[in-house]
Amino acid sequence: MDAHPLNFIVIFFQDMTVLSAVWVSSLFLGVLSSVTMVILVIARAIRNKRDDKLQVHLKALRLRILQFMESNSDLETLQQNFKDENTEHIREMVMQLLGSIKGESRDLLIALLWGIGVRDQALTRLKKGTNIDKLQSIEVLALFTDAPALAALHGAMDDENPNIRLMAAEALAENDPELSVVELVDKLDIGGAVRSRMLREIFLKVGQNHVQDLVDLLEGVAIEDIAVLSLYAIGRVQDYSVVPAVIKQASSKHLNVRAEAMRALMMIGHPKAMPAVLNALEDLEWQVRAQAAICAGVIGFKEAISPLTKLLNDKEWWARFRAAEALVKLGDDGIKALEDVSAGDGRSAQIAQLVLSERRVA
Amino acid sequence: MISWVEFAAMFDGFAVAIMPWASVVSIFIISIMAAQNVLYMVQLFLAYGVLRNRRLHPGVSQAWQQLNVTTMPISLLVPAYNEETTIVENVRSMLALHYPNFEVIVINDGSSDATLRTVIDAYDLKPVVRPYEEAVKHKTIRGLYGSVNYPNLIVVDKENGGKSDALNAGINLSRFPLFCSVDADSLLESDALLRAVQPFAEDQERVIAVGGTVRIANGCSVRSGRVTKVDIPTNLVALFQVVEYLRAFLMARLAWSKLDALMLISGAFGIFKRGEAISVGGYSHDTVGEDMEIIVKLHRYMREQGREYRIHFVPDPVCWTEAPESLAVLGRQRRRWQRGSLEVFFKHRKMLFNPKYGVAGMLGFPHVLLADVLGPPIEVLGYLLIPFFFWMGAFDLEFLLAYVALSFIFGVTISVGSLILEEMELKRFPKPGHLAVLTAVSILENFGYRQLNNFWRMVGTWHFLMGKKEWGKMTRSGFKKT
């Protein structure tokens, strides 16, 4: 029978007691870790030297790129001048510059990335690279709107890593008008592996082109997180046709959905929302009552003055505070109501006095 | 007077009496030390896994573009007590943080120096009114100050009540869903908030608290409230603490966070959901370990409510703090930390090995028992008894060597291992010389410094048993300015 390659360890320890093994292994690990550290120190010294040279080179490269951009060179000249450069270095420099450059210069830089093959590399690395490679590739591909780039990003939406799926969705939301909210819901595992706040911006960008899909989602999907995201996007697209669907959500069984519906109605600012808002001022949950108060103040529902005045005596401080703020927003009539309450006593008078005095100081 | 002969006879009697127990005591000591070392090794590997797989945002320079859309508004709570020399510069650096929507709430905790006047004059503050909810308890607020020139700065002047009391006042005044507690003498890196808040953005329903890495600023160059050049301290006491902080933050907290059993977020830099912090009554006044206690309370509350939650630690965000450079001041700090740990442990002892509290009760809290309650006395007992038992012939050299391995040599592996993690994954020390010095210090700290620390912790335990309550004075020498 062949001996196992690690048999020497077994042989080494077999005649030892546990106590001896503790002593020997502690010495071994102590020496191993110290030697590893010595190697890392040496490696660092070598890398620092190399990095110093690289930094000088990258600085010069950056300057060359900027000079070419100023000289209005065409793409062919640019490519010619950078053909011997390391594409990784150019990618790094260009990605840094893109953060602060707009207009034609930006387009030229993106074309340079294409010309020297960075985009093609990104297509390959998105399929076969490590997770970091994939994230960097998505960052590059987000600059392009050609069919292979979009197809690769759609492919990345099937990646097993939720961060990669999310980043691909973000890039597609920016570049692909065909991306649907249905695909987002299908592939992102919203509320499961993906719970990022970035989803709100993605839903908003995608939803702008697919308002009806958002409404369908609201009516057809029972998942709380998806309803909240749809309402977030719907509230910001300023399409009055969605108001009935949002009003329906104001009586959802989920607290977060009801509160988000109030926020959406506030953003849309349609008068049809009034009955739902008045109703929400008496919601069982204070978060919804407080949000409804903000909504009433922003839209300017004078009909809410009486329920808002009642809300000044709410058992939750934030509901009282938002009611007082809303009354201030409702103008003279609201302020008058607030002043009347402030002349009394108790918690409603206290919050009325505080908000009125804050307004005076401001 | 007792003669030498009588003394020798008494000693022999004592030795004979104790010998039957020597084996039991020695095995108990060595078992506890073995358990500690196994746990540290596990932590080291867990931390390595987390660091390897942590989410990196490609192109660090683009952090702002990538992260700012997902942020949530945040209130920075800065308790200040007698900080007249540093407060203006530190507030300026906080106001200049890279973050889309935040406010700075400085809480002057009844300073006896000119902290309040200095900050009022520097920022041209005027009395303001700001309605707030009396959600958590604190001493009376004497006044609020603000300025049209700095709309996101509020200064609270209140009666002295200690750090937890000041933080509670800040929580009440805060109007944002998140708050960040920051020590007035700490310096945040400009994108620290942006990065630290990401766990909330990635899982906004479940994440309730996040801690970030705290590093030692002694030796670093500081300009306008920012660390401009990272260096290592020249003072040996501070150097030992650099290694200690690496071990505590890069290894221990990262590993416990991975296991969902993080029991401490440093008071110098932690972000919390305001609603949840209020639900547990804010910071407690009856402990000097208020930063640990609020985390333990959060675990306890969320488990008792049956709610899903996460308490995270993120290794990248950095808060720089000044470490004590004298043994006297360091000793005071360590005695206080030990007292704080014991106060929290005994206050919440119900959680120990209680499955109702999940991983926190079954793993996090037992670790507090092992590391903070049993660890120091057993280690000190070992230093005294094991050589004595050996001298008395209670066990052979093999046992003594195993003890030396567990109490000294494994410590070298753990300390150097943390430094290896730092260099492989973070590379925050710019020069190879820094790493060489820190490697030497990582070895050296196991022979003297660690034992001294244990002595201080024993004194802290004694203070806890005696019911001592004061904080003790912390003396600082200030950052090296450029």
Interface residues (C-beta under 8 A of the other chain):
Chain A: T17 V18 L19 S20 V22 W23 S25 S26 L27 L29 G30 L32 S33 S34 T36 M37 V38 L40 V41 I42 R44 A45 N48 E92 M95 Q96 G99 I132 L135 Q136 E139 N163 R195 S196 R197 M198 E201 W317 W318 F321 A324 I351 L354 V355 S357 E358 R360 V361
Chain B: A34 R55 L56 H57 P58 G59 S61 Q62 Q65 V69 T70 T71 M72 P127 V128 V129 R130 P131 E133 E134 A135 F200 A201 E202 D203 Q204 E205 R206 E398 F399 L401 A402 V404 A405 L406 I409 F410 V412 T413 V416 G417 L419 I420 E423 M424 K427 P430 K431 P432 L435 A436 T439 S442 I443
